[in-house]
Amino acid sequence: MIATSSGATSAYVRVVLLCSAWTSSRRSGAPPPDQPDDPRVVRLRLAGSCPSPQGLKHYKVSGVKTGFSLMLVAGTLSGLLGITAAASAGVYLNRGYIDPGLTMPVVLGVLGGSGGGDAGRRDDLQRPDGEAVMATPRERAPLSDRQVDEIIGALLR
């Protein structure tokens, strides 16, 4: 684990906030309509449309390489933090620092909220070709009992 002083952390946060403010203040206009799409955008089918009060609004995507690189770094850091948090929780639970009776309602609430929080209908969000813009919960294939058993078994190993 890397130990840093509070001064170094504070300076780092200031730099990040200043960079974010500078980036947000720049005007980044939409790419010209006659500009051809990046081959990555075409291959990954990133351009599309989204619903708005005035009807479907079509959009183009740019900066795929930079965005992918940043998201890769963010995902890696998030994964490392999640692994650290899970390992720490296991250690704390094993040493008796966590009362399972107090934490179980939180765990059940998080799992229930994440599973049931997206249960809204979105049938009206379709592209002109009829393809759905967003997947609704009804479009997801339900897990079989075998798949659920495999997931739980992998989590308990």
BAVO-543554 format. One line per field, with one value per residue: x, y, z of N, C-alpha, C in turn; residue in three letters; residue number from 1; chain. Coordinates in Angstrom, 2 decimals. Each point is the difference from the previous one (the first is absolute). Layout:
N
n.u <- c(X ...)
n.v <- c(Y ...)
n.w <- c(Z ...)
ca.u <- c(X ...)
ca.v <- c(Y ...)
ca.w <- c(Z ...)
c.u <- c(X ...)
c.v <- c(Y ...)
c.w <- c(Z ...)
r <- c(ALA ...)
k <- c(NUM ...)
c <- c(A ...)
REM end
This chain:
157
n.u <- c(0.85 -0.38 0.92 -0.95 0.64 -0.67 1.19 0.63 -0.85 0.09 1.32 -0.04 -0.83 0.80 1.04 -0.60 -0.38 1.22 0.53 -0.84 0.27 1.27 -0.09 -0.74 0.93 0.75 -0.18 -0.68 0.00 -1.15 0.40 0.66 -1.21 0.87 0.44 0.80 -0.76 0.52 0.91 0.57 -0.47 0.35 1.21 0.07 -0.47 0.86 -0.05 -0.92 -1.06 -0.54 -0.95 -0.74 -0.34 0.99 0.14 0.33 1.05 0.53 0.96 1.17 0.96 0.79 1.30 -0.24 1.13 -0.17 -1.27 0.36 1.07 -0.73 -0.94 1.01 0.62 -1.14 -0.25 1.26 0.02 -1.17 0.49 1.14 -0.73 -0.75 1.11 0.60 -1.14 -0.09 1.30 -0.11 -1.12 0.65 1.06 -0.73 -0.68 1.14 0.44 -1.23 0.59 -0.62 -1.12 -0.04 -0.51 0.98 0.89 -0.65 -0.72 1.20 0.57 -1.04 0.08 1.33 -0.04 -0.97 0.63 1.13 -0.68 -0.66 1.11 0.23 -1.07 0.35 -1.11 0.58 -1.22 -0.17 1.11 -0.33 0.94 0.20 1.11 -0.51 1.32 -0.03 -0.18 -0.83 0.75 -1.16 -0.37 -1.10 0.94 0.32 0.87 -1.00 0.60 0.59 -0.62 0.43 -0.34 -1.12 -0.12 0.34 -0.80 -0.95 0.21 0.08 -1.07 -0.41 0.63)
n.v <- c(-1.18 1.01 0.50 0.92 1.12 0.61 0.60 -1.17 -0.60 1.01 -0.01 -1.33 0.11 0.97 -0.75 -1.06 0.73 0.52 -1.18 -0.48 1.04 -0.11 -1.33 0.19 0.94 -0.91 0.68 -1.11 0.67 -0.23 -1.22 0.50 0.28 0.65 0.05 -0.85 -1.03 -0.04 -0.78 0.40 1.21 -0.20 -0.51 0.91 0.60 1.00 0.41 0.89 -0.27 1.06 -0.38 0.96 1.08 0.31 -1.19 -0.95 0.06 0.18 -0.83 0.65 -0.88 0.66 -0.10 -1.00 0.28 1.31 -0.04 -0.87 0.75 1.11 -0.57 -0.40 1.18 0.66 -0.86 0.11 1.31 0.05 -0.84 0.68 1.11 -0.57 -0.46 1.19 0.57 -0.90 0.11 1.33 -0.06 -0.88 0.81 1.11 -0.68 -0.51 1.23 0.03 0.82 -0.87 0.56 -1.29 -0.01 0.87 -0.73 -1.09 0.84 0.52 -1.19 -0.41 1.17 -0.12 -1.29 0.22 1.06 -0.68 -1.01 0.71 0.71 -0.93 -0.17 1.22 0.46 -0.48 -0.38 1.28 -0.48 0.34 -0.56 0.82 -0.78 0.44 0.17 -0.68 1.20 -0.39 -0.88 -0.59 -0.03 0.21 0.77 0.03 -0.91 -0.66 0.01 -1.09 -1.02 -0.65 1.05 0.08 -1.34 0.12 1.06 -0.58 -1.12 0.78 0.61 -1.22 -0.19)
n.w <- c(0.00 -0.74 0.84 0.08 0.04 0.97 0.14 -0.23 0.79 0.86 -0.21 0.08 1.01 0.44 -0.33 0.50 1.04 0.03 -0.23 0.91 0.79 -0.30 0.11 1.09 0.24 -0.57 -1.08 0.05 -1.11 -0.52 -0.34 -1.04 -0.49 -0.78 1.25 -0.65 0.32 1.20 -0.58 1.15 -0.29 -1.25 0.28 0.98 -1.10 0.19 -1.24 0.25 0.76 0.58 0.84 -0.50 0.67 -0.85 0.52 -0.85 0.76 -1.20 0.32 -0.03 -0.10 0.83 -0.19 -0.85 -0.63 0.17 -0.38 -0.94 -0.27 0.12 -0.72 -0.76 0.13 -0.21 -0.95 -0.39 0.20 -0.61 -0.91 -0.01 -0.02 -0.93 -0.59 0.16 -0.39 -0.98 -0.26 0.09 -0.71 -0.77 0.02 -0.19 -0.89 -0.49 0.21 -0.47 -0.88 -0.76 0.40 -0.37 1.20 0.14 -0.60 0.42 0.78 0.22 0.17 0.69 0.64 0.03 0.30 0.88 0.46 -0.08 0.50 0.91 0.08 -0.91 0.75 -0.39 -0.60 -1.08 -0.20 0.37 0.53 -1.23 -0.75 -1.04 0.11 1.17 -0.07 1.14 0.54 0.94 0.65 -0.06 1.27 -0.72 -0.56 1.28 -0.38 0.60 1.16 -0.45 0.62 -1.06 -0.77 0.68 -0.04 -1.28 -0.10 0.71 -0.70 -1.07 0.47 0.29 -1.14)
ca.u <- c(-0.85 0.78 -0.35 0.26 -0.38 -1.24 0.36 0.16 -1.33 -0.71 0.56 -0.46 -1.42 -0.06 0.42 -1.07 -1.12 0.37 -0.02 -1.40 -0.63 0.54 -0.56 -1.42 -0.22 0.29 -1.14 0.30 -1.15 -0.28 0.78 -0.74 -0.86 0.56 1.19 -0.30 0.12 1.20 -0.29 -0.35 -1.40 -0.83 0.14 -0.64 -1.36 -0.16 -0.88 -1.39 -0.97 -0.61 -1.27 -0.05 -1.38 -0.28 0.12 1.32 1.12 1.13 1.28 1.23 0.94 1.39 0.91 -0.17 1.27 0.24 -1.03 0.23 1.19 -0.37 -0.91 0.79 0.69 -1.00 -0.51 1.06 0.08 -1.22 0.11 0.97 -0.64 -1.02 0.69 0.51 -1.14 -0.51 0.98 -0.07 -1.25 0.20 0.88 -0.74 -1.02 0.69 0.50 -1.12 -0.22 -1.27 -1.12 -0.80 -1.41 -0.23 0.34 -0.82 -1.04 0.62 0.33 -1.25 -0.53 0.79 -0.30 -1.38 -0.09 0.68 -0.76 -1.34 0.00 -0.12 -1.13 -0.93 -0.27 0.64 -0.39 -0.12 1.31 0.43 0.56 -0.92 -0.02 -0.72 0.89 -0.14 1.14 0.46 -0.56 -0.88 0.21 -0.66 0.79 1.12 -0.31 0.12 1.02 -0.52 0.41 1.39 0.85 -0.01 0.84 1.43 0.41 0.11 1.16 1.22 0.13 0.31 1.32)
ca.v <- c(1.18 1.22 0.99 1.39 0.99 0.70 1.12 -0.50 -0.36 1.25 0.60 -0.81 0.30 1.34 -0.09 -0.67 0.94 1.06 -0.59 -0.23 1.30 0.50 -0.80 0.31 1.36 0.08 -0.29 -1.05 -0.05 -1.28 -0.17 0.40 -1.09 -0.69 -0.74 -1.44 -0.64 -0.78 -1.42 -0.66 0.34 -0.81 -1.41 -0.23 0.54 0.93 1.10 -0.44 1.02 -0.11 0.73 1.34 0.50 0.35 -1.21 -0.61 0.87 -0.80 0.50 -0.63 -0.23 0.27 -0.22 -1.37 -0.50 0.62 -0.46 -1.40 -0.05 0.49 -0.95 -1.17 0.35 0.14 -1.33 -0.74 0.53 -0.38 -1.42 -0.16 0.47 -0.98 -1.18 0.39 0.13 -1.34 -0.67 0.64 -0.42 -1.38 0.03 0.58 -0.96 -1.13 0.42 0.33 1.45 0.29 -0.79 -0.40 0.33 1.41 0.28 -0.76 0.82 0.89 -0.83 -0.34 1.22 0.32 -0.98 0.19 1.27 -0.07 -0.88 0.49 1.43 0.34 -0.76 0.84 -0.31 0.91 -0.52 1.04 0.46 -0.80 0.69 -0.08 -1.34 -0.89 -0.56 0.68 0.83 -0.53 -1.31 -0.01 -1.22 -1.14 -0.50 -0.78 -1.41 -0.34 -1.01 -1.31 -0.40 -0.46 1.18 0.63 -0.85 0.21 1.32 -0.04 -0.85 0.74 1.03 -0.60 -0.65)
ca.w <- c(0.00 -0.12 0.99 -0.43 1.01 -0.36 -0.86 -1.37 -0.49 -0.24 -1.21 -1.12 -0.22 -0.59 -1.41 -0.73 -0.12 -0.94 -1.35 -0.35 -0.26 -1.26 -1.07 -0.11 -0.49 -1.44 -0.88 -0.96 -0.89 -0.64 -1.22 -1.19 -0.48 -1.16 0.40 0.03 1.31 0.31 -0.26 1.26 0.29 -0.90 0.38 1.30 -0.10 1.11 -0.39 0.01 0.32 1.32 0.03 0.59 -0.12 -1.40 -0.81 0.06 -0.30 -0.47 0.48 -0.45 1.09 -0.34 1.12 0.48 0.52 1.30 0.92 0.34 0.87 1.32 0.63 0.37 1.24 1.05 0.32 0.70 1.36 0.69 0.31 1.08 1.23 0.38 0.54 1.31 0.92 0.29 0.86 1.32 0.64 0.46 1.18 1.12 0.40 0.63 1.31 0.86 0.06 -0.65 0.51 -1.16 0.22 -0.33 -1.40 -0.95 -0.64 -1.00 -1.16 -0.67 -0.62 -1.18 -1.04 -0.45 -0.71 -1.31 -0.88 -0.28 -0.26 -1.43 -0.49 -0.74 -1.42 -0.96 -1.31 -1.01 -0.41 -1.13 -1.15 -1.14 -0.59 0.90 1.01 1.28 0.38 1.27 0.33 1.15 0.77 -0.63 -1.12 0.51 0.20 1.41 0.31 0.38 1.35 -0.09 -0.07 1.32 0.86 -0.37 0.46 1.47 0.32 -0.28 1.03 1.30 -0.02)
c.u <- c(0.89 -0.49 0.36 -0.40 -1.27 0.29 0.15 -1.35 -0.80 0.50 -0.47 -1.46 -0.15 0.37 -1.10 -1.18 0.30 -0.02 -1.43 -0.71 0.48 -0.61 -1.47 -0.25 0.29 -1.25 0.43 -1.23 -0.18 0.86 -0.83 -0.82 0.60 1.26 -0.33 0.21 1.33 -0.34 -0.37 -1.46 -0.93 0.04 -0.72 -1.44 -0.32 -0.91 -1.44 -0.93 -0.54 -1.29 0.17 -1.43 -0.38 0.05 1.40 1.08 1.20 1.31 1.15 0.93 1.40 0.85 -0.08 1.29 0.28 -1.01 0.20 1.18 -0.34 -0.93 0.72 0.73 -1.00 -0.56 1.02 0.12 -1.23 0.03 0.97 -0.57 -1.06 0.61 0.52 -1.13 -0.55 0.95 -0.05 -1.25 0.12 0.86 -0.76 -1.07 0.63 0.49 -1.11 -0.27 -1.35 -1.05 -0.88 -1.49 -0.32 0.24 -0.88 -1.14 0.56 0.30 -1.27 -0.61 0.75 -0.31 -1.41 -0.17 0.66 -0.76 -1.34 -0.07 -0.20 -1.20 -1.01 -0.19 0.66 -0.35 -0.01 1.34 0.53 0.58 -1.00 -0.06 -0.68 0.86 -0.12 1.26 0.60 -0.64 -0.90 0.24 -0.66 0.80 1.19 -0.44 0.15 1.08 -0.69 0.48 1.46 0.96 0.07 0.87 1.48 0.50 0.19 1.19 1.31 0.22 0.43 1.35 1.07)
c.v <- c(1.23 1.00 1.38 0.93 0.70 1.20 -0.42 -0.36 1.25 0.68 -0.76 0.32 1.37 -0.02 -0.64 0.94 1.13 -0.50 -0.22 1.31 0.57 -0.75 0.34 1.38 0.15 -0.33 -1.06 -0.19 -1.39 -0.14 0.41 -1.16 -0.76 -0.79 -1.50 -0.57 -0.74 -1.47 -0.77 0.26 -0.86 -1.46 -0.31 0.51 0.94 1.17 -0.50 1.17 -0.25 0.82 1.36 0.50 0.36 -1.22 -0.57 0.99 -0.87 0.63 -0.79 -0.12 0.31 -0.26 -1.39 -0.52 0.55 -0.49 -1.43 -0.12 0.45 -0.97 -1.29 0.26 0.08 -1.37 -0.84 0.48 -0.38 -1.46 -0.25 0.46 -0.98 -1.25 0.31 0.08 -1.38 -0.75 0.58 -0.44 -1.42 -0.06 0.53 -0.97 -1.16 0.36 0.42 1.48 0.40 -0.93 -0.38 0.34 1.45 0.28 -0.72 0.82 0.94 -0.79 -0.35 1.21 0.38 -0.96 0.17 1.28 -0.03 -0.89 0.57 1.46 0.38 -0.70 0.82 -0.44 1.03 -0.45 1.06 0.49 -0.90 0.89 -0.10 -1.39 -1.02 -0.60 0.81 0.80 -0.52 -1.36 0.13 -1.30 -1.23 -0.59 -0.83 -1.44 -0.33 -1.08 -1.31 -0.33 -0.44 1.18 0.71 -0.80 0.17 1.33 0.00 -0.86 0.74 1.10 -0.56 -0.69 0.89)
c.w <- c(0.00 1.04 -0.54 1.13 -0.45 -0.90 -1.45 -0.60 -0.34 -1.27 -1.24 -0.33 -0.63 -1.48 -0.84 -0.20 -0.97 -1.44 -0.46 -0.33 -1.33 -1.18 -0.22 -0.59 -1.49 -0.78 -0.99 -0.87 -0.59 -1.25 -1.22 -0.56 -1.18 0.34 0.05 1.39 0.10 -0.26 1.27 0.37 -0.84 0.45 1.30 0.06 1.17 -0.33 -0.01 0.26 1.40 0.00 0.66 -0.13 -1.45 -0.91 0.12 -0.42 -0.36 0.47 -0.61 1.20 -0.51 1.24 0.58 0.65 1.40 1.03 0.43 0.95 1.42 0.73 0.41 1.31 1.15 0.41 0.75 1.44 0.82 0.40 1.13 1.34 0.49 0.59 1.40 1.02 0.38 0.93 1.42 0.74 0.53 1.25 1.21 0.51 0.74 1.39 0.94 0.14 -0.59 0.58 -1.19 0.14 -0.34 -1.49 -1.00 -0.60 -1.07 -1.27 -0.77 -0.69 -1.26 -1.13 -0.55 -0.80 -1.37 -0.96 -0.40 -0.39 -1.45 -0.63 -0.79 -1.44 -0.88 -1.42 -1.08 -0.52 -1.12 -1.09 -1.15 -0.64 0.91 1.09 1.28 0.31 1.30 0.23 1.22 0.77 -0.64 -1.14 0.45 0.20 1.48 0.20 0.36 1.41 0.01 -0.02 1.36 0.97 -0.30 0.50 1.51 0.41 -0.23 1.05 1.34 0.03 0.52)
r <- c(MET ILE ALA THR SER SER GLY ALA THR SER ALA TYR VAL ARG VAL VAL LEU LEU CYS SER ALA TRP THR SER SER ARG ARG SER GLY ALA PRO PRO PRO ASP GLN PRO ASP ASP PRO ARG VAL VAL ARG LEU ARG LEU ALA GLY SER CYS PRO SER PRO GLN GLY LEU LYS HIS TYR LYS VAL SER GLY VAL LYS THR GLY PHE SER LEU MET LEU VAL ALA GLY THR LEU SER GLY LEU LEU GLY ILE THR ALA ALA ALA SER ALA GLY VAL TYR LEU ASN ARG GLY TYR ILE ASP PRO GLY LEU THR MET PRO VAL VAL LEU GLY VAL LEU GLY GLY SER GLY GLY GLY ASP ALA GLY ARG ARG ASP ASP LEU GLN ARG PRO ASP GLY GLU ALA VAL MET ALA THR PRO ARG GLU ARG ALA PRO LEU SER ASP ARG GLN VAL ASP GLU ILE ILE GLY ALA LEU LEU ARG)
k <- c(1 2 3 4 5 6 7 8 9 10 11 12 13 14 15 16 17 18 19 20 21 22 23 24 25 26 27 28 29 30 31 32 33 34 35 36 37 38 39 40 41 42 43 44 45 46 47 48 49 50 51 52 53 54 55 56 57 58 59 60 61 62 63 64 65 66 67 68 69 70 71 72 73 74 75 76 77 78 79 80 81 82 83 84 85 86 87 88 89 90 91 92 93 94 95 96 97 98 99 100 101 102 103 104 105 106 107 108 109 110 111 112 113 114 115 116 117 118 119 120 121 122 123 124 125 126 127 128 129 130 131 132 133 134 135 136 137 138 139 140 141 142 143 144 145 146 147 148 149 150 151 152 153 154 155 156 157)
c <- c(A A A A A A A A A A A A A A A A A A A A A A A A A A A A A A A A A A A A A A A A A A A A A A A A A A A A A A A A A A A A A A A A A A A A A A A A A A A A A A A A A A A A A A A A A A A A A A A A A A A A A A A A A A A A A A A A A A A A A A A A A A A A A A A A A A A A A A A A A A A A A A A A A A A A A A A A A A A A A)
REM end
